[in-house]
């Protein structure tokens, strides 16, 4: 157990440092926007480019992994929508955002640092493949569902098409395309540039964890506690279970990659979850759920590591 805590604890220590630094005023909250922008627009894309460009095409295009991760996420999304629509009687836009909180993980900010300590460099491949699913399928699908359920009742296909069109400006998608191009062409970066890429990529995890700790300061912990609890349960328990079941159904997948997929799914909802909720007046609910999910993820991720190591 101490060994498991040794794997998970450093991640949450850095989150706690970020929280304490912003809460005490040592780091102004206004700086967090720049830190988050650095991770999302530069460090994380560079990390993904590095991962994809240094792997063989067979490793990158792991269709079983992609299919299993997508199936697990879609199953979680469907169950979340059914719960919100049928049991909670929520409108489609609210239901879609609740389901997004269950089916999309904070894979880059929390899941990747955890997976990196458990499975090593293979975690970067697991992250890149998971982000293909999240950025090309899950997030556009959820946002399109929310938009089509809004007051304007825009047709789903139009909302989904617009969400996909915006992806061409996403630095993560651009980095993935560039990394795949290097993989296919067999090109390699010059040594000085490759070392610079390594340095920037290495900054991704610690800066991201500090950022997520900082944004937790001042977020409200009030509102619909039953719904917050259900979304948190769906994210931290149901999503990893669905991914694990999908891996069993569609396998075999390399054991390290399979472990990485489950660990990424164990991460709480994305740190941009409140931003997604803002358009539909759900930013308070999404922010409070993010706080609860992030705090509770410490014991659930530790339990997942113990179970996965026992299964291995």
C-alpha positions, 0 to 999 in steps of 0.5 A, spaced: 500 500 500 505 504 501 508 503 494 501 505 491 501 511 495 508 513 493 506 512 486 499 517 486 502 521 492 507 526 488 501 528 483 496 530 489 502 533 492 503 538 486 496 539 486 496 541 493 502 546 492 498 549 486 492 550 491 496 553 497 500 557 492 494 561 489 490 560 496 496 564 500 497 569 494 504 567 493 502 566 486 496 570 483 490 567 480 491 571 474 497 567 472 493 561 472 491 563 465 498 563 462 500 557 466 494 553 463 495 556 456 502 554 456 500 547 458 494 546 453 497 550 447 505 548 447 507 543 452 502 538 452 502 538 444 509 538 444 509 532 448 504 528 444 508 530 438 514 527 441 510 521 443 508 520 436 514 522 432 518 517 436 514 511 435 513 506 429 506 506 425 504 500 428 504 502 435 501 509 434 495 506 430 493 501 435 486 500 432 484 495 438 486 500 443 482 506 440 476 502 439 476 499 446 477 506 449 472 509 444 467 503 446 468 504 454 467 512 453 461 511 449 458 506 453 459 511 459 456 517 455 450 513 454 449 510 461 450 518 463 445 520 458 440 515 460 440 517 468 440 524 467 434 524 462 430 518 465 431 518 472 433 526 473 428 528 468 434 533 465 433 537 459 438 534 453 443 540 454 444 539 462 444 531 461 449 532 455 454 536 460 453 531 466 454 525 461 461 529 459 463 529 466 462 522 466 465 520 460 471 525 458 477 524 463 483 529 465 487 525 461 493 530 460 493 533 467 492 528 472 491 521 468 498 522 464 502 523 470 499 517 474 500 512 468 507 515 467 509 513 474 506 506 473 507 504 466 513 508 464 514 511 457 508 507 454 504 512 458 505 517 452 502 513 447 496 511 451 495 518 452 496 520 445 491 515 443 486 516 448 486 524 446 485 522 439 478 519 442 477 524 446 478 530 442 475 527 435 469 524 438 467 524 445 468 532 446 465 534 439 459 529 440 457 531 447 458 539 446 454 538 439 448 534 444 448 540 448 448 545 443 442 541 439 438 541 446 439 548 447 434 554 446 435 554 438 434 547 437 439 547 432 440 540 428 445 535 431 448 534 425 450 541 424 452 542 431 457 536 431 459 538 424 461 545 427 465 542 433 469 538 428 471 544 424 473 547 430 478 542 431 483 544 425 485 550 430 486 545 436 494 545 437 493 538 440 490 536 433 495 539 429 501 536 434 498 529 433 498 530 425 505 533 425 507 527 429 504 522 425 507 525 419 514 524 422 512 517 423 510 515 416 516 519 413 521 516 418 524 523 419 528 525 425 529 532 428 536 535 429 539 533 435 538 540 438 531 541 436 530 534 439 533 536 446 529 542 446 522 538 445 524 533 450 525 539 455 518 542 453 515 536 454 517 534 460 514 541 463 507 538 461 505 534 467 508 538 473 505 545 470 499 542 469 498 539 476 500 545 479 495 549 474 489 544 476 491 545 484 490 553 483 484 553 479 480 549 485 481 555 489 475 559 490 470 554 486 463 553 489 461 547 493 454 548 493 448 546 489 446 539 487 450 534 491 446 528 489 447 530 481 454 531 483 455 525 487 452 521 481 457 524 476 463 523 480 461 516 481 460 515 473 467 518 472 471 515 477 468 508 477 463 507 471 468 510 466 474 505 468 470 499 469 467 500 462 474 501 459 476 495 462 470 491 460 471 494 453 479 492 453 476 485 455 471 484 449 476 487 444 483 485 446 488 483 446 491 489 447 498 490 450 498 489 457 502 496 459 497 500 454 491 496 457 493 499 464 494 506 461 487 506 458 484 504 465 488 509 469 487 515 464 480 513 465 480 513 472 482 521 472 477 526 474 473 530 469 477 535 465 479 541 468 476 545 462 469 542 464 466 548 467 468 552 461 464 547 457 458 548 462 458 556 462 454 556 455 449 553 458 449 556 465 452 550 468 459 553 470 457 552 478 455 545 477 461 543 473 466 547 477 463 544 484 463 537 481 470 538 478 472 539 485 469 533 488 471 529 483 479 531 483 479 530 491 475 523 491 480 521 485 486 520 490 483 514 493 480 511 487 486 512 483 490 509 488 485 503 489 485 502 481 493 501 481 492 496 487 487 492 483 491 493 476 498 490 479 494 485 483 491 483 476 498 483 473 
